[in-house]
Amino acid sequence: MIKKYSKSDKQEVIKLLRLNTPKYFAPSEEKEFIKYLDHETEDYFVVKENSKIIGVGGINYFPNKKIATICWDIVHPDYQNKKIGKNLTQHRINYIQKNSNAKLIVVSTSQLAYKFYEKMGFELKKIEKDYWAKGFDLYQMTITIEK
């Protein structure tokens, strides 16, 4: 079940990030993630199974540029490779198509996850070494959406 994030989900969502650190996230990113949850979420979704959060992912909008970004995608390690991330990403793509004027979706990920987005149709546009932290490179990717 995919639903909108609420502040009451915060501690469980932070635990989800910690379960994926340092495999997919640098320890230093937790502070940025908490800032995002507290001040920068526009549309953030949680995936629940048996009332447990097993995945999360957000959307932010730049309407003047007709761009949406998907961000802070995290799936519980026990649920990875079970289409949770794929379903959540597709849910957000569909949500953006229906609820915004965006024509382009941007995801800023790392070398550890970019292949996932490539399979979803995103194209690699830029790489920047050690962007997130040492050993965590930026892989910026885009996909054009149709209305």
N, C-alpha and C positions, 0 to 999 in steps of 0.2 A: 504494500500500500504506500503510495507517494502522497505526502501532505505537506502543507506549508510549515516551515520552521516556526517555533515559538520560543520565547525566552526561557521557558521551562525546560526546553531540550538542551540548553547550553552545556551543562556539565557532562551529559552523556555524549554530546557531539565532540567536546574537547577530548574525552577519553578515546573516541574513535581516531582522532588525529594522533594521539599518543601511541595507539596500537600500530600505526603506520610509520612511526618515527623510530629509527632513522632510515628504514628501507625506502620510503618514498618522500619523506619530508625531513628537512634539517631541523634539529632541535630549536634553532633560533627562529624558525617560522611560527612557533606557537604564539608568541607575543603578537605577531601580525594577524594571525587567525582570530585571536580574541578581540583585537581591535576591529576586525572585519565584522565579527558577530555583534559587537556592541554598537557599531556606528555606521557600517557601510553596506549592510545587507539591503537589497532592494527586493529581490525574490530569491528566497533560499528554501530548499526542499529537503525533507528527510524521507528516507525509505524505512518503513517499519515492518517487522515480521514478529508476530506474537508480542506486540507492544515494545519490542527492542529495536533501537535504531541501528540499522545495518549499513546505511549509506546516506550520504549528503551531497548536495551540490547547489551552487548558486548561479544567479544571473544578475548582471548589472547592465545598465542601458546608457547609451550615448545617442539620444534621439537626433540631435543636430547633425551627427555624422552618419546616422542610420546604421549604427553598429550596436550589437549586444555582445557582452563577454560572458562566457561561462567560467566558473571559478570554484576553487576550494572543493573539488570532487574528492571524496574519500569513501572507500568501501571497507567494511570490517574484513580483516584478513581471512576469517572463516568463510566469507561469502564471495571472495574474489573468484573470478573465472566462472561465475554462475549467472551471468547476464544482468546482474544488479546495476553495474555501471552503464552498460549498454542501454538498458531500459530507462534509467534516470537521465542519461544524455539525450536520448530520443524524446523523452517527455519534455525536456527543456527546449529542444529545438522546436517541437510542436507548439509549446507555450509561447515562444518568441514569435513564431509565425502568426499566431492568432492574436497576440496581445501587444504587439509593438510595430513600429515602422521599420525595424531593422532589415537590412538587406544582406548584412554580413555578420557572421558570428566569429569571434576571436576567442581562442583559448591559449593561455600562457601556461605551459606545462614544463616538464623536464625530460631529459633523455630517458628517464625511467618509465615514463608513461606515454610518450608521444606515439608509439606504435598503436596503442589503443585508439587514439583519436584518428590516426591515419586509416584504420579499419572502418571508422565511422564516416569517412569521406573528407576529413579535414586535410588541408595541404600545408606542408611546412613552408614557412616564409622567412624565418630568421632564427639563428642560433647565437646565443651569447654565453660564453664560458663562465662558470662560477657566478651566475647571476643571483640565484636564490641564496647560495652559501657555497663554500668551497666543495667542489664535487657535485654540485647541483646546478646544471646548466639550464638556461632558458631555451625552450623550444616554442616559438610562437607560431600558431597555426590558424588557418581560417577556413571557413566554408561559406559559400554563397547560398542564400535561401531564397526560395521563390514563394510568392504570395498566391 
